[in-house]
Every structure is written in structure tokens, then in C-alpha cells.
Amino acid sequence: MKAVIAIDSLKGSLSSLQAGDAIREGILRVYPDADVQVRPLADGGEGTVEALTIGMGGKLQTVTVTGPLGEQMEAQYGILPDGVTAIVEMSAAAGITLVPDEQRNPLLTTTYGVGEMIRDAVGKGCRHFIVGIGGSATNDGGIGMLQALGFGMLDKDGKQVCFGANGLKELRSISLEHVLPELRECRFRIACDVTNPLCGDKGASAIYGPQKGATPEMIREMDGWLKDYAELAKTIIPRADREVPGTGAAGGLGFAFLSFTNAVLESGIKIVLEETRLESFVKDADVVITGEGRLDGQTVMGKAPIGVAGITKKYHKPVVAFAGCVTPDAVACNEHGIDAFFPILRGVVTLAEAMDSANARRNMSDTVEQVFRLMKIGR
């Protein structure tokens, strides 16, 4: 028996690797001699740095950066064993969860710390970057990140503009004179699963501004500032295009990456599956195990378990999924490569009890054991 496990985290309970280890334990109770491979899985969002870095034998790096409100804080990113690949989550330095509800204000929040993480990784030899840009607290068009990388985002007096979307209001010129020289050697794969343009009714300000604390008046103003910024950027970087899908991601950070760096925006799960080389593991497996915290109708909309199933079905292998809970519309997963799925809850419990990591691990192992006992009968 050869089993390959690639399961997303059960957020608040088990990381991707913890869930994978719990599944392995359940399988080995039934098949003690089984070859069980646990591969890291994430979708480019929260948990990607930990899953990929630890799962692929890399090392987490801790660096002091500028937080979203300008405060000094510690953030983590990962460097893989090749020494040139860095895994970065923008939310580690500019995430909305770092800002208390009452202090959310996109006029003030900055992406400067994201640039500081990248700069630190460049200084340690990294030239290939995988960057998740979900969960931002910012709407600064990525100018904070660019400032940290040496770009001159200058006001009418030739000085660096202030942090936040307010900096866009002040922006009059862009200088490339002091850009980090190594940046031209760097390549960025940006995990981006939204298609919003930078400006307009579907743009960064209108769609995501409210959850970041923006009022209707702020949204109108920020949208205009982003448009002016994009037009200015195009005079410096001809490829800059505010209409490209995904440029509105993370308050315009997608635009900054595409315009000012060697970057591509891609599906998060596509990046992860390619970087972890999952296909090379599943092609000769007897069974592939996947899952996530909640399996539902949205799972089929490009989430990690469906990505795993898609690769696995190229080789006509069975796919079984486990989840903290499942909803009635999760049956859609059966039409997208998941042959059978199982919730791991084994009784009526409180949410806190279900989310407890020790309980979740035990429930996962016990459920997997019984499923594999049934599979053994079938074999």
C-alpha cells in the first residue's frame, strides 16, 4: 500500500502537516508496512509559508519589519533548501488581522513591511519568490512595498510620500535611481485568486475598501488616486496596466508587482502544486488523501483539495477526502475528482471542543483508520 497525503490545514485546529501526520497514523494502524508520504498543501493564503517551508525542509526566517500602522513588529517568511526560493505572505507584515477593528483605515495602512521581508530575503541570496497576497489591510497600491525596495515614490518636493493611501494622494513622480540592484535578478510568482482590476466599480477600493475601514467618500478618493498612480507608473514602466485582472488584489499590490517587478499572477493552488512537485508523488500511489477544514460547494471553485484531485485523476487513482465538517452541497466534490469524503466529527460537541487540536488529531486518525479498514475489506 502506497498512500500520498496532501491535505490543507484545518484552520484553528491542525496545520497541513499536522493533519497529514494524523492521517498517516490512522493508515498505519491498518497497514503497518504502508509507504505513506505526507506532502505540504496550501492555496497561497494563510498557512502557506509554514506548510511549504517546513513541509519541504526549509527554514523559517524572523525579521523586524514595519507593520501596517507603521509600528515595528516581527514577521516570518521561509527559505527553501535550495537557498534561492523564498515563501512570503504579505499578511505577515500588512494583514488585516494585525489591525484592530477600531483602527482600520486604508488611508494610513502600508505595505512597507512586505518590501522589507523581500529585501531581507534578497540579502540572503533569494531570487525566486512565491508570494501570497491575500488578507491585506492596505489600499496603497503597493507603494509602501516599492519604497522599501528603493523606489522613489516622491511628492512635489521630491521627498518620499507618507505611508498608506494618503501617500498616493501626495505622489507626483517615481524614481528608479535607488532601486535594489538585485531586484532585476528576482522572479515573483504571486498567488492571486481574484480578478479585480485596479480601479473602478470592481476595483480595489470599491470591492475591498469597506472591510478595511473605508467610508464611501474614502473609496471615491482612493479610486481616483490609484488611477492617477497607474497613469504615472505607465510613463515610467510602459507595461503598467490598471485593467489587467488581479491588479486590484491586496489594495493594488498586484499592480505594483506586475508593473515594477518580474512577476506573474497565478492561481495559488497551481503554484503550490507545481512547487511541491505533487504530481511526481501521486502518479504511482495506490490512494491519495486530501481535504480541508470545511468541505462544501465552494471547494470545487479552485480550492486546494480539487487541485489535488485534478492531478491525481490524470493517473486514474482514487481520491479520498477528510474534513472537519461537510455540508450537503459538498456532493459537488464527487463530480470533480473526489471519490468519497468523510467528516471527522464523531459525536455532538461544542465548537471549541471540535476545534481543539488534540481532539481534531484524534478524530482524524480514528476516522481514517475506519475508512482504511473498509478499504482493506474491499482489497
TORKOL-4160 file (C-alpha; in steps of 0.2 Angstrom, whole numbers, padded with zeros to 4 digits, m for minus):
379
<pt num="1" X="0000" Y="0000" Z="0000"/>
<pt num="2" X="0007" Y="0017" Z="m0005"/>
<pt num="3" X="m0003" Y="0032" Z="0001"/>
<pt num="4" X="0001" Y="0050" Z="m0003"/>
<pt num="5" X="m0007" Y="0063" Z="0008"/>
<pt num="6" X="m0009" Y="0081" Z="0003"/>
<pt num="7" X="m0022" Y="0090" Z="0014"/>
<pt num="8" X="m0025" Y="0108" Z="0018"/>
<pt num="9" X="m0024" Y="0115" Z="0035"/>
<pt num="10" X="m0040" Y="0114" Z="0047"/>
<pt num="11" X="m0038" Y="0132" Z="0052"/>
<pt num="12" X="m0038" Y="0134" Z="0070"/>
<pt num="13" X="m0035" Y="0116" Z="0073"/>
<pt num="14" X="m0022" Y="0107" Z="0063"/>
<pt num="15" X="m0009" Y="0113" Z="0051"/>
<pt num="16" X="m0007" Y="0105" Z="0034"/>
<pt num="17" X="0007" Y="0094" Z="0041"/>
<pt num="18" X="m0001" Y="0090" Z="0057"/>
<pt num="19" X="m0017" Y="0084" Z="0048"/>
<pt num="20" X="m0006" Y="0074" Z="0037"/>
<pt num="21" X="0003" Y="0066" Z="0051"/>
<pt num="22" X="m0014" Y="0062" Z="0060"/>
<pt num="23" X="m0020" Y="0053" Z="0043"/>
<pt num="24" X="m0003" Y="0044" Z="0042"/>
<pt num="25" X="m0006" Y="0037" Z="0060"/>
<pt num="26" X="m0023" Y="0031" Z="0055"/>
<pt num="27" X="m0017" Y="0022" Z="0039"/>
<pt num="28" X="m0003" Y="0014" Z="0048"/>
<pt num="29" X="m0015" Y="0006" Z="0061"/>
<pt num="30" X="m0022" Y="m0004" Z="0047"/>
<pt num="31" X="m0007" Y="m0006" Z="0035"/>
<pt num="32" X="0008" Y="m0006" Z="0047"/>
<pt num="33" X="0020" Y="m0008" Z="0032"/>
<pt num="34" X="0012" Y="0005" Z="0021"/>
<pt num="35" X="0023" Y="0018" Z="0012"/>
<pt num="36" X="0014" Y="0034" Z="0017"/>
<pt num="37" X="0020" Y="0051" Z="0010"/>
<pt num="38" X="0014" Y="0067" Z="0018"/>
<pt num="39" X="0016" Y="0082" Z="0006"/>
<pt num="40" X="0013" Y="0100" Z="0011"/>
<pt num="41" X="m0003" Y="0109" Z="0004"/>
<pt num="42" X="m0009" Y="0126" Z="0004"/>
<pt num="43" X="m0018" Y="0138" Z="m0008"/>
<pt num="44" X="m0007" Y="0153" Z="m0007"/>
<pt num="45" X="m0016" Y="0161" Z="0008"/>
<pt num="46" X="m0014" Y="0160" Z="0027"/>
<pt num="47" X="m0003" Y="0145" Z="0032"/>
<pt num="48" X="0007" Y="0144" Z="0015"/>
<pt num="49" X="0023" Y="0149" Z="0022"/>
<pt num="50" X="0023" Y="0136" Z="0036"/>
<pt num="51" X="0016" Y="0122" Z="0025"/>
<pt num="52" X="0029" Y="0124" Z="0011"/>
<pt num="53" X="0044" Y="0129" Z="0021"/>
<pt num="54" X="0043" Y="0116" Z="0035"/>
<pt num="55" X="0035" Y="0103" Z="0023"/>
<pt num="56" X="0049" Y="0105" Z="0010"/>
<pt num="57" X="0063" Y="0105" Z="0023"/>
<pt num="58" X="0066" Y="0124" Z="0023"/>
<pt num="59" X="0069" Y="0136" Z="0037"/>
<pt num="60" X="0058" Y="0150" Z="0044"/>
<pt num="61" X="0066" Y="0167" Z="0045"/>
<pt num="62" X="0060" Y="0180" Z="0058"/>
<pt num="63" X="0063" Y="0198" Z="0053"/>
<pt num="64" X="0059" Y="0215" Z="0061"/>
<pt num="65" X="0048" Y="0225" Z="0049"/>
<pt num="66" X="0036" Y="0240" Z="0048"/>
<pt num="67" X="0018" Y="0234" Z="0052"/>
<pt num="68" X="0003" Y="0240" Z="0043"/>
<pt num="69" X="0001" Y="0255" Z="0055"/>
<pt num="70" X="0019" Y="0260" Z="0055"/>
<pt num="71" X="0024" Y="0250" Z="0071"/>
<pt num="72" X="0039" Y="0239" Z="0072"/>
<pt num="73" X="0035" Y="0221" Z="0073"/>
<pt num="74" X="0041" Y="0203" Z="0069"/>
<pt num="75" X="0036" Y="0194" Z="0053"/>
<pt num="76" X="0041" Y="0177" Z="0047"/>
<pt num="77" X="0044" Y="0171" Z="0029"/>
<pt num="78" X="0053" Y="0155" Z="0023"/>
<pt num="79" X="0068" Y="0150" Z="0013"/>
<pt num="80" X="0068" Y="0133" Z="0005"/>
<pt num="81" X="0083" Y="0121" Z="0005"/>
<pt num="82" X="0089" Y="0127" Z="m0012"/>
<pt num="83" X="0094" Y="0144" Z="m0004"/>
<pt num="84" X="0086" Y="0154" Z="m0018"/>
<pt num="85" X="0067" Y="0152" Z="m0015"/>
<pt num="86" X="0058" Y="0162" Z="m0003"/>
<pt num="87" X="0040" Y="0160" Z="0003"/>
<pt num="88" X="0032" Y="0176" Z="0008"/>
<pt num="89" X="0014" Y="0180" Z="0014"/>
<pt num="90" X="0010" Y="0199" Z="0013"/>
<pt num="91" X="m0002" Y="0197" Z="0028"/>
<pt num="92" X="0013" Y="0193" Z="0039"/>
<pt num="93" X="0018" Y="0211" Z="0038"/>
<pt num="94" X="0002" Y="0220" Z="0031"/>
<pt num="95" X="m0013" Y="0209" Z="0035"/>
<pt num="96" X="m0030" Y="0214" Z="0041"/>
<pt num="97" X="m0029" Y="0203" Z="0056"/>
<pt num="98" X="m0014" Y="0214" Z="0063"/>
<pt num="99" X="m0025" Y="0229" Z="0064"/>
<pt num="100" X="m0039" Y="0231" Z="0077"/>
<pt num="101" X="m0056" Y="0234" Z="0071"/>
<pt num="102" X="m0057" Y="0252" Z="0078"/>
<pt num="103" X="m0040" Y="0256" Z="0070"/>
<pt num="104" X="m0044" Y="0250" Z="0052"/>
<pt num="105" X="m0040" Y="0264" Z="0040"/>
<pt num="106" X="m0033" Y="0261" Z="0022"/>
<pt num="107" X="m0028" Y="0280" Z="0022"/>
<pt num="108" X="m0014" Y="0275" Z="0034"/>
<pt num="109" X="m0010" Y="0257" Z="0032"/>
<pt num="110" X="0005" Y="0252" Z="0022"/>
<pt num="111" X="0014" Y="0238" Z="0013"/>
<pt num="112" X="0031" Y="0244" Z="0018"/>
<pt num="113" X="0034" Y="0229" Z="0029"/>
<pt num="114" X="0031" Y="0217" Z="0014"/>
<pt num="115" X="0045" Y="0226" Z="0005"/>
<pt num="116" X="0056" Y="0224" Z="0020"/>
<pt num="117" X="0053" Y="0205" Z="0020"/>
<pt num="118" X="0058" Y="0204" Z="0002"/>
<pt num="119" X="0073" Y="0215" Z="0004"/>
<pt num="120" X="0079" Y="0203" Z="0018"/>
<pt num="121" X="0077" Y="0188" Z="0008"/>
<pt num="122" X="0086" Y="0196" Z="m0007"/>
<pt num="123" X="0101" Y="0200" Z="0005"/>
<pt num="124" X="0101" Y="0181" Z="0010"/>
<pt num="125" X="0103" Y="0176" Z="m0008"/>
<pt num="126" X="0085" Y="0173" Z="m0013"/>
<pt num="127" X="0080" Y="0177" Z="m0031"/>
<pt num="128" X="0064" Y="0166" Z="m0033"/>
<pt num="129" X="0049" Y="0172" Z="m0023"/>
<pt num="130" X="0032" Y="0164" Z="m0020"/>
<pt num="131" X="0021" Y="0177" Z="m0013"/>
<pt num="132" X="0003" Y="0176" Z="m0006"/>
<pt num="133" X="m0006" Y="0192" Z="m0006"/>
<pt num="134" X="m0022" Y="0188" Z="0002"/>
<pt num="135" X="m0029" Y="0196" Z="0018"/>
<pt num="136" X="m0022" Y="0214" Z="0016"/>
<pt num="137" X="m0026" Y="0229" Z="0027"/>
<pt num="138" X="m0020" Y="0241" Z="0014"/>
<pt num="139" X="m0025" Y="0251" Z="m0001"/>
<pt num="140" X="m0009" Y="0259" Z="m0005"/>
<pt num="141" X="m0006" Y="0252" Z="m0022"/>
<pt num="142" X="0009" Y="0243" Z="m0016"/>
<pt num="143" X="0019" Y="0260" Z="m0015"/>
<pt num="144" X="0025" Y="0256" Z="0003"/>
<pt num="145" X="0032" Y="0239" Z="m0003"/>
<pt num="146" X="0041" Y="0248" Z="m0018"/>
<pt num="147" X="0048" Y="0261" Z="m0006"/>
<pt num="148" X="0056" Y="0248" Z="0005"/>
<pt num="149" X="0064" Y="0241" Z="m0011"/>
<pt num="150" X="0072" Y="0258" Z="m0015"/>
<pt num="151" X="0059" Y="0265" Z="m0027"/>
<pt num="152" X="0057" Y="0284" Z="m0025"/>
<pt num="153" X="0038" Y="0287" Z="m0023"/>
<pt num="154" X="0040" Y="0306" Z="m0022"/>
<pt num="155" X="0029" Y="0321" Z="m0018"/>
<pt num="156" X="0030" Y="0338" Z="m0026"/>
<pt num="157" X="0046" Y="0342" Z="m0015"/>
<pt num="158" X="0055" Y="0326" Z="m0021"/>
<pt num="159" X="0053" Y="0318" Z="m0004"/>
<pt num="160" X="0046" Y="0300" Z="m0001"/>
<pt num="161" X="0027" Y="0301" Z="0001"/>
<pt num="162" X="0019" Y="0296" Z="0018"/>
<pt num="163" X="0013" Y="0279" Z="0022"/>
<pt num="164" X="m0004" Y="0272" Z="0016"/>
<pt num="165" X="m0017" Y="0278" Z="0003"/>
<pt num="166" X="m0013" Y="0296" Z="0009"/>
<pt num="167" X="0004" Y="0293" Z="0000"/>
<pt num="168" X="m0005" Y="0291" Z="m0016"/>
<pt num="169" X="m0013" Y="0307" Z="m0014"/>
<pt num="170" X="0004" Y="0316" Z="m0012"/>
<pt num="171" X="0013" Y="0306" Z="m0026"/>
<pt num="172" X="0019" Y="0317" Z="m0041"/>
<pt num="173" X="0034" Y="0307" Z="m0048"/>
<pt num="174" X="0043" Y="0290" Z="m0047"/>
<pt num="175" X="0061" Y="0287" Z="m0047"/>
<pt num="176" X="0071" Y="0271" Z="m0051"/>
<pt num="177" X="0088" Y="0278" Z="m0046"/>
<pt num="178" X="0090" Y="0269" Z="m0029"/>
<pt num="179" X="0080" Y="0253" Z="m0033"/>
<pt num="180" X="0089" Y="0237" Z="m0025"/>
<pt num="181" X="0100" Y="0232" Z="m0039"/>
<pt num="182" X="0097" Y="0213" Z="m0036"/>
<pt num="183" X="0079" Y="0216" Z="m0039"/>
<pt num="184" X="0081" Y="0214" Z="m0058"/>
<pt num="185" X="0088" Y="0196" Z="m0055"/>
<pt num="186" X="0072" Y="0191" Z="m0045"/>
<pt num="187" X="0057" Y="0182" Z="m0051"/>
<pt num="188" X="0040" Y="0183" Z="m0042"/>
<pt num="189" X="0026" Y="0170" Z="m0043"/>
<pt num="190" X="0011" Y="0179" Z="m0035"/>
<pt num="191" X="m0003" Y="0168" Z="m0028"/>
<pt num="192" X="m0018" Y="0178" Z="m0033"/>
<pt num="193" X="m0036" Y="0171" Z="m0035"/>
<pt num="194" X="m0045" Y="0187" Z="m0038"/>
<pt num="195" X="m0048" Y="0195" Z="m0055"/>
<pt num="196" X="m0052" Y="0213" Z="m0049"/>
<pt num="197" X="m0044" Y="0227" Z="m0059"/>
<pt num="198" X="m0035" Y="0241" Z="m0050"/>
<pt num="199" X="m0049" Y="0254" Z="m0052"/>
<pt num="200" X="m0067" Y="0256" Z="m0055"/>
<pt num="201" X="m0083" Y="0248" Z="m0048"/>
<pt num="202" X="m0074" Y="0231" Z="m0047"/>
<pt num="203" X="m0058" Y="0239" Z="m0042"/>
<pt num="204" X="m0048" Y="0238" Z="m0026"/>
<pt num="205" X="m0056" Y="0252" Z="m0017"/>
<pt num="206" X="m0074" Y="0249" Z="m0021"/>
<pt num="207" X="m0074" Y="0230" Z="m0018"/>
<pt num="208" X="m0062" Y="0228" Z="m0003"/>
<pt num="209" X="m0061" Y="0245" Z="0004"/>
<pt num="210" X="m0076" Y="0244" Z="0016"/>
<pt num="211" X="m0069" Y="0229" Z="0025"/>
<pt num="212" X="m0053" Y="0239" Z="0028"/>
<pt num="213" X="m0062" Y="0253" Z="0036"/>
<pt num="214" X="m0065" Y="0264" Z="0021"/>
<pt num="215" X="m0080" Y="0276" Z="0020"/>
<pt num="216" X="m0089" Y="0279" Z="0004"/>
<pt num="217" X="m0080" Y="0296" Z="0002"/>
<pt num="218" X="m0063" Y="0287" Z="0005"/>
<pt num="219" X="m0067" Y="0274" Z="m0008"/>
<pt num="220" X="m0071" Y="0288" Z="m0021"/>
<pt num="221" X="m0055" Y="0297" Z="m0017"/>
<pt num="222" X="m0044" Y="0282" Z="m0016"/>
<pt num="223" X="m0050" Y="0276" Z="m0033"/>
<pt num="224" X="m0045" Y="0292" Z="m0041"/>
<pt num="225" X="m0028" Y="0292" Z="m0033"/>
<pt num="226" X="m0025" Y="0274" Z="m0039"/>
<pt num="227" X="m0030" Y="0279" Z="m0056"/>
<pt num="228" X="m0018" Y="0294" Z="m0056"/>
<pt num="229" X="m0004" Y="0282" Z="m0049"/>
<pt num="230" X="m0007" Y="0270" Z="m0063"/>
<pt num="231" X="m0006" Y="0283" Z="m0076"/>
<pt num="232" X="0010" Y="0290" Z="m0068"/>
<pt num="233" X="0018" Y="0272" Z="m0067"/>
<pt num="234" X="0014" Y="0270" Z="m0086"/>
<pt num="235" X="0025" Y="0284" Z="m0090"/>
<pt num="236" X="0039" Y="0276" Z="m0081"/>
<pt num="237" X="0035" Y="0257" Z="m0085"/>
<pt num="238" X="0026" Y="0256" Z="m0101"/>
<pt num="239" X="0019" Y="0238" Z="m0097"/>
<pt num="240" X="0009" Y="0245" Z="m0082"/>
<pt num="241" X="m0009" Y="0242" Z="m0085"/>
<pt num="242" X="m0023" Y="0245" Z="m0072"/>
<pt num="243" X="m0035" Y="0235" Z="m0082"/>
<pt num="244" X="m0026" Y="0218" Z="m0080"/>
<pt num="245" X="m0036" Y="0206" Z="m0070"/>
<pt num="246" X="m0028" Y="0204" Z="m0052"/>
<pt num="247" X="m0020" Y="0221" Z="m0052"/>
<pt num="248" X="m0033" Y="0226" Z="m0039"/>
<pt num="249" X="m0028" Y="0212" Z="m0027"/>
<pt num="250" X="m0022" Y="0217" Z="m0010"/>
<pt num="251" X="m0026" Y="0235" Z="m0012"/>
<pt num="252" X="m0017" Y="0237" Z="m0028"/>
<pt num="253" X="m0002" Y="0226" Z="m0023"/>
<pt num="254" X="m0005" Y="0215" Z="m0038"/>
<pt num="255" X="m0002" Y="0231" Z="m0049"/>
<pt num="256" X="0014" Y="0235" Z="m0040"/>
<pt num="257" X="0021" Y="0218" Z="m0043"/>
<pt num="258" X="0016" Y="0216" Z="m0061"/>
<pt num="259" X="0022" Y="0234" Z="m0065"/>
<pt num="260" X="0038" Y="0236" Z="m0056"/>
<pt num="261" X="0045" Y="0218" Z="m0054"/>
<pt num="262" X="0047" Y="0202" Z="m0064"/>
<pt num="263" X="0031" Y="0195" Z="m0058"/>
<pt num="264" X="0016" Y="0184" Z="m0064"/>
<pt num="265" X="m0001" Y="0182" Z="m0055"/>
<pt num="266" X="m0006" Y="0164" Z="m0054"/>
<pt num="267" X="m0018" Y="0153" Z="m0045"/>
<pt num="268" X="m0012" Y="0149" Z="m0028"/>
<pt num="269" X="m0015" Y="0131" Z="m0028"/>
<pt num="270" X="m0007" Y="0130" Z="m0045"/>
<pt num="271" X="0009" Y="0137" Z="m0038"/>
<pt num="272" X="0009" Y="0126" Z="m0023"/>
<pt num="273" X="0006" Y="0110" Z="m0033"/>
<pt num="274" X="0020" Y="0114" Z="m0045"/>
<pt num="275" X="0032" Y="0120" Z="m0032"/>
<pt num="276" X="0029" Y="0104" Z="m0021"/>
<pt num="277" X="0030" Y="0093" Z="m0036"/>
<pt num="278" X="0015" Y="0083" Z="m0030"/>
<pt num="279" X="0012" Y="0075" Z="m0047"/>
<pt num="280" X="0028" Y="0065" Z="m0046"/>
<pt num="281" X="0022" Y="0058" Z="m0030"/>
<pt num="282" X="0004" Y="0053" Z="m0034"/>
<pt num="283" X="0007" Y="0045" Z="m0051"/>
<pt num="284" X="0012" Y="0028" Z="m0043"/>
<pt num="285" X="0001" Y="0029" Z="m0027"/>
<pt num="286" X="m0012" Y="0017" Z="m0023"/>
<pt num="287" X="m0023" Y="0030" Z="m0015"/>
<pt num="288" X="m0022" Y="0049" Z="m0012"/>
<pt num="289" X="m0029" Y="0058" Z="0003"/>
<pt num="290" X="m0034" Y="0076" Z="0003"/>
<pt num="291" X="m0046" Y="0088" Z="0012"/>
<pt num="292" X="m0048" Y="0104" Z="0022"/>
<pt num="293" X="m0057" Y="0111" Z="0037"/>
<pt num="294" X="m0074" Y="0113" Z="0028"/>
<pt num="295" X="m0079" Y="0104" Z="0013"/>
<pt num="296" X="m0093" Y="0112" Z="0004"/>
<pt num="297" X="m0099" Y="0118" Z="m0013"/>
<pt num="298" X="m0086" Y="0131" Z="m0013"/>
<pt num="299" X="m0072" Y="0118" Z="m0013"/>
<pt num="300" X="m0075" Y="0115" Z="m0031"/>
<pt num="301" X="m0071" Y="0133" Z="m0035"/>
<pt num="302" X="m0052" Y="0131" Z="m0037"/>
<pt num="303" X="m0048" Y="0126" Z="m0019"/>
<pt num="304" X="m0034" Y="0115" Z="m0014"/>
<pt num="305" X="m0042" Y="0098" Z="m0012"/>
<pt num="306" X="m0049" Y="0100" Z="m0030"/>
<pt num="307" X="m0032" Y="0104" Z="m0036"/>
<pt num="308" X="m0025" Y="0088" Z="m0029"/>
<pt num="309" X="m0039" Y="0078" Z="m0036"/>
<pt num="310" X="m0036" Y="0085" Z="m0053"/>
<pt num="311" X="m0018" Y="0080" Z="m0054"/>
<pt num="312" X="m0022" Y="0063" Z="m0046"/>
<pt num="313" X="m0036" Y="0059" Z="m0059"/>
<pt num="314" X="m0023" Y="0061" Z="m0073"/>
<pt num="315" X="m0017" Y="0044" Z="m0067"/>
<pt num="316" X="m0034" Y="0037" Z="m0063"/>
<pt num="317" X="m0030" Y="0035" Z="m0044"/>
<pt num="318" X="m0043" Y="0035" Z="m0031"/>
<pt num="319" X="m0045" Y="0051" Z="m0020"/>
<pt num="320" X="m0052" Y="0051" Z="m0003"/>
<pt num="321" X="m0055" Y="0067" Z="0007"/>
<pt num="322" X="m0057" Y="0071" Z="0025"/>
<pt num="323" X="m0064" Y="0087" Z="0033"/>
<pt num="324" X="m0068" Y="0095" Z="0050"/>
<pt num="325" X="m0086" Y="0096" Z="0043"/>
<pt num="326" X="m0095" Y="0094" Z="0027"/>
<pt num="327" X="m0111" Y="0102" Z="0020"/>
<pt num="328" X="m0125" Y="0095" Z="0009"/>
<pt num="329" X="m0118" Y="0104" Z="m0006"/>
<pt num="330" X="m0101" Y="0096" Z="m0004"/>
<pt num="331" X="m0108" Y="0082" Z="m0015"/>
<pt num="332" X="m0102" Y="0093" Z="m0030"/>
<pt num="333" X="m0084" Y="0087" Z="m0025"/>
<pt num="334" X="m0089" Y="0069" Z="m0031"/>
<pt num="335" X="m0090" Y="0076" Z="m0049"/>
<pt num="336" X="m0073" Y="0085" Z="m0048"/>
<pt num="337" X="m0062" Y="0070" Z="m0044"/>
<pt num="338" X="m0065" Y="0067" Z="m0025"/>
<pt num="339" X="m0072" Y="0049" Z="m0025"/>
<pt num="340" X="m0078" Y="0049" Z="m0007"/>
<pt num="341" X="m0077" Y="0061" Z="0008"/>
<pt num="342" X="m0079" Y="0060" Z="0026"/>
<pt num="343" X="m0082" Y="0072" Z="0041"/>
<pt num="344" X="m0071" Y="0068" Z="0056"/>
<pt num="345" X="m0083" Y="0073" Z="0070"/>
<pt num="346" X="m0088" Y="0058" Z="0079"/>
<pt num="347" X="m0101" Y="0065" Z="0091"/>
<pt num="348" X="m0111" Y="0080" Z="0097"/>
<pt num="349" X="m0098" Y="0093" Z="0104"/>
<pt num="350" X="m0096" Y="0111" Z="0106"/>
<pt num="351" X="m0087" Y="0121" Z="0093"/>
<pt num="352" X="m0072" Y="0124" Z="0105"/>
<pt num="353" X="m0071" Y="0105" Z="0108"/>
<pt num="354" X="m0071" Y="0102" Z="0089"/>
<pt num="355" X="m0058" Y="0114" Z="0086"/>
<pt num="356" X="m0046" Y="0108" Z="0100"/>
<pt num="357" X="m0031" Y="0102" Z="0091"/>
<pt num="358" X="m0029" Y="0087" Z="0101"/>
<pt num="359" X="m0047" Y="0082" Z="0098"/>
<pt num="360" X="m0045" Y="0086" Z="0080"/>
<pt num="361" X="m0030" Y="0075" Z="0078"/>
<pt num="362" X="m0038" Y="0060" Z="0087"/>
<pt num="363" X="m0054" Y="0062" Z="0077"/>
<pt num="364" X="m0044" Y="0062" Z="0061"/>
<pt num="365" X="m0034" Y="0047" Z="0065"/>
<pt num="366" X="m0049" Y="0037" Z="0071"/>
<pt num="367" X="m0059" Y="0041" Z="0056"/>
<pt num="368" X="m0045" Y="0037" Z="0044"/>
<pt num="369" X="m0042" Y="0021" Z="0052"/>
<pt num="370" X="m0060" Y="0015" Z="0050"/>
<pt num="371" X="m0061" Y="0021" Z="0032"/>
<pt num="372" X="m0045" Y="0011" Z="0028"/>
<pt num="373" X="m0052" Y="m0004" Z="0037"/>
<pt num="374" X="m0066" Y="m0004" Z="0025"/>
<pt num="375" X="m0054" Y="m0002" Z="0010"/>
<pt num="376" X="m0045" Y="m0017" Z="0016"/>
<pt num="377" X="m0060" Y="m0027" Z="0015"/>
<pt num="378" X="m0063" Y="m0021" Z="m0002"/>
<pt num="379" X="m0045" Y="m0026" Z="m0007"/>
